């Protein structure tokens, strides 16, 4: 098993595309961990984010929407400590194409920065598993 990390920043309200597609349908990734943090020097210290399989996955948490596969939140108190991060990752998912991350901070509507760290594990799958996973990504969305 090979592990990879994706880390960086995105602006509140932005949908950031995280490219992991290598063109091989028998190569998938599994999200192992998903951590976010607002910028301690910004006005809004609490942050939340959604990790989705489509750019239209939505910012609002909807655990019934199959496009959303992970949710995270944290609160930095501004006094040098942070509440324990909250993360839920759907354990029954594989990512064949790209991931999309969206988030917001407590001062909604601003342009604050959110940091992210995502750990991925590479998984080899069969052609049949790949087809089933791609169908699952698209056909089990509660809002369609």
Backbone torsions as a table, in degrees:
resi	resn	phi	psi	omega
1	UNK	NA	128.9	-180.0
2	UNK	-108.1	132.9	-179.5
3	UNK	-104.1	146.1	177.8
4	UNK	-134.0	154.0	173.5
5	UNK	-125.4	146.4	171.6
6	UNK	-121.1	128.6	177.6
7	UNK	-146.4	152.7	-179.4
8	UNK	166.7	-155.3	-179.8
9	UNK	-136.8	154.1	170.2
10	UNK	-143.7	159.7	-177.7
11	UNK	-89.6	140.8	177.3
12	UNK	-47.9	133.7	179.2
13	UNK	85.8	-13.8	179.5
14	UNK	-80.9	145.1	169.3
15	UNK	-102.7	111.9	-177.1
16	UNK	-101.4	128.2	178.0
17	UNK	-86.9	127.9	177.5
18	UNK	-109.6	105.7	-173.3
19	UNK	-79.4	118.1	174.6
20	UNK	-127.1	-8.4	-178.8
21	UNK	-66.7	120.9	178.7
22	UNK	-107.1	9.5	177.1
23	UNK	86.1	-6.0	179.3
24	UNK	-100.4	117.0	-178.2
25	UNK	-72.5	-15.9	179.1
26	UNK	-94.5	9.8	178.0
27	UNK	-116.9	118.5	-178.2
28	UNK	-125.8	167.6	176.8
29	UNK	-125.3	146.1	175.3
30	UNK	-118.6	128.5	178.2
31	UNK	-75.1	121.7	-179.1
32	UNK	-96.9	-40.6	176.7
33	UNK	-146.1	153.5	-177.5
34	UNK	-146.8	111.1	-177.1
35	UNK	-127.2	138.1	175.8
36	UNK	-129.1	161.9	174.9
37	UNK	-156.4	135.7	172.3
38	UNK	-72.9	164.8	178.2
39	UNK	-76.5	120.7	-176.8
40	UNK	-57.8	-27.5	-177.9
41	UNK	-86.5	-3.6	-179.2
42	UNK	-84.2	171.4	-177.8
43	UNK	-74.0	-30.4	179.4
44	UNK	-106.2	117.7	-175.3
45	UNK	-95.2	-25.5	179.3
46	UNK	-85.3	143.4	-177.8
47	UNK	-141.4	151.0	172.3
48	UNK	-141.1	154.3	-177.3
49	UNK	-151.7	160.2	178.0
50	UNK	-125.7	137.3	174.5
51	UNK	-107.6	122.1	-173.0
52	UNK	-126.4	164.6	177.4
53	UNK	-93.7	-9.6	178.3
54	UNK	-134.8	154.0	179.7
55	UNK	-65.7	-24.0	-180.0
56	UNK	-95.6	23.0	-178.6
57	UNK	-63.5	-25.4	175.4
58	UNK	93.8	145.1	178.6
59	UNK	-83.2	-36.8	-179.8
60	UNK	-66.2	130.4	-179.9
61	UNK	-64.1	126.1	176.6
62	UNK	-142.1	96.0	-175.6
63	UNK	-71.4	-6.2	174.8
64	UNK	-91.4	-7.0	-179.1
65	UNK	-91.0	114.2	-174.9
66	UNK	-67.0	-15.3	177.1
67	UNK	-72.6	-27.4	179.3
68	UNK	-88.0	128.5	-177.2
69	UNK	-121.5	-11.1	179.2
70	UNK	-155.1	149.2	-178.5
71	UNK	-137.2	140.0	-179.3
72	UNK	-143.6	151.4	176.5
73	UNK	-151.5	154.2	176.0
74	UNK	-156.6	163.0	177.7
75	UNK	-139.9	118.1	175.2
76	UNK	-97.4	121.1	-172.1
77	UNK	-72.6	-16.6	-177.5
78	UNK	86.1	-2.2	178.9
79	UNK	-108.7	17.9	178.5
80	UNK	95.2	2.8	177.5
81	UNK	-130.7	161.9	179.7
82	UNK	-133.4	147.2	172.3
83	UNK	-66.3	154.8	177.7
84	UNK	-58.9	133.7	179.2
85	UNK	-64.2	147.8	176.0
86	UNK	-107.7	127.0	178.3
87	UNK	-143.1	135.4	170.9
88	UNK	-128.4	128.8	178.6
89	UNK	-124.2	128.1	176.6
90	UNK	-62.3	116.2	-176.0
91	UNK	-74.4	-12.3	-175.9
92	UNK	-110.2	60.5	179.2
93	UNK	-142.5	153.8	169.7
94	UNK	-135.8	141.5	-179.7
95	UNK	-107.9	119.2	-179.4
96	UNK	-99.4	-36.4	-177.8
97	UNK	-104.1	-125.9	-174.8
98	UNK	-106.2	165.7	175.2
99	UNK	-110.2	155.8	177.1
100	UNK	-132.4	137.1	-179.6
101	UNK	-122.6	136.4	175.9
102	UNK	-136.3	149.9	179.1
103	UNK	-161.9	175.1	179.9
104	UNK	-149.6	160.5	176.3
105	UNK	-119.1	173.2	-175.6
106	UNK	-55.3	-35.1	178.9
107	UNK	-89.5	67.1	-174.1
108	UNK	-50.1	143.6	178.5
109	UNK	90.4	1.0	179.8
110	UNK	-90.7	-166.0	179.2
111	UNK	-123.7	34.5	179.6
112	UNK	-67.6	158.1	-178.3
113	UNK	-98.1	142.3	175.1
114	UNK	-120.7	129.6	176.7
115	UNK	-91.0	149.3	177.6
116	UNK	-140.9	152.4	173.4
117	UNK	-141.4	119.7	-178.1
118	UNK	-123.2	127.6	176.7
119	UNK	-105.5	130.6	-177.4
120	UNK	-120.2	151.3	175.5
121	UNK	-121.8	127.4	179.4
122	UNK	-74.0	138.0	-179.2
123	UNK	-135.1	132.2	173.6
124	UNK	-90.5	132.5	-179.3
125	UNK	-130.5	163.6	178.4
126	UNK	-80.7	168.3	176.1
127	UNK	-61.0	-40.9	178.9
128	UNK	-63.3	-43.3	177.9
129	UNK	-62.3	-38.0	179.5
130	UNK	-62.6	-45.6	179.7
131	UNK	-63.2	-45.3	179.0
132	UNK	-61.7	-39.1	-180.0
133	UNK	-67.1	-39.5	178.9
134	UNK	-66.5	-36.9	175.8
135	UNK	-65.5	-43.9	180.0
136	UNK	-60.3	-40.2	179.8
137	UNK	-60.3	-32.3	-172.1
138	UNK	-105.4	-28.8	-169.8
139	UNK	-97.5	-9.6	-177.0
140	UNK	-106.4	25.7	177.8
141	UNK	-76.7	125.3	-177.0
142	UNK	-65.6	-23.3	-175.3
143	UNK	-96.6	6.1	-179.8
144	UNK	-105.0	NA	NA
